[in-house]
Amino acid sequence: MFNNRETHTSSHPARATAGVNVRGALSNLHRVLKALDDRRKARELYTWSNEELKDIGISRGDVDREASKPIRLW
């Protein structure tokens, strides 16, 4: 009986709710970490020369535009 996850959690509604809350918190944490990583990458592009940026097909203006966008988590 306790090896069956559905039976186990359905007999304990608080545990089922806690599982949903943990998944939601982890999802939010993932969004925040991704946003921080995206910002780190954008800051790194500021250290590149205009020639290096041109080699990958973007301009200094593209970097400025992306870096000025607000962080959107949701």
NORDAJO-V649006 format. One record per residue. N is the residue number from 1. SS is DSSP state (a for helix, b for strand, c for the rest). PSI is psi in whole degrees, 0 to 359 (999 if undefined). NEAR is the number of other ideal C-beta (glycine too) atoms within 10 Angstrom. Layout:
N|SS|PSI|NEAR  N|SS|PSI|NEAR
This chain:
1|c|316|6  2|c|348|7  3|c|342|6  4|c|112|10  5|a|317|10  6|a|316|8  7|a|317|11  8|a|312|13  9|a|327|16  10|a|334|11  11|c|351|12  12|c|83|11  13|a|328|9  14|a|322|8  15|a|320|11  16|a|317|15  17|a|319|11  18|a|321|12  19|a|319|12  20|a|317|10  21|a|320|10  22|a|316|10  23|a|320|10  24|a|317|10  25|a|319|10  26|a|322|10  27|a|316|9  28|a|318|12  29|a|319|10  30|a|318|10  31|a|317|14  32|a|315|11  33|a|321|10  34|a|317|11  35|a|319|13  36|a|320|11  37|a|319|10  38|a|320|14  39|a|319|13  40|a|317|9  41|a|320|10  42|a|317|15  43|a|324|11  44|a|324|10  45|a|334|17  46|c|337|11  47|c|349|7  48|c|150|15  49|c|163|9  50|a|325|10  51|a|319|7  52|a|319|11  53|a|318|17  54|a|323|12  55|a|329|10  56|c|7|9  57|c|24|7  58|c|161|15  59|c|171|11  60|a|323|14  61|a|322|9  62|a|318|13  63|a|315|18  64|a|316|12  65|a|314|11  66|a|321|14  67|a|335|13  68|a|351|8  69|c|143|9  70|c|154|5  71|c|125|10  72|c|116|7  73|c|330|9  74|c|999|4
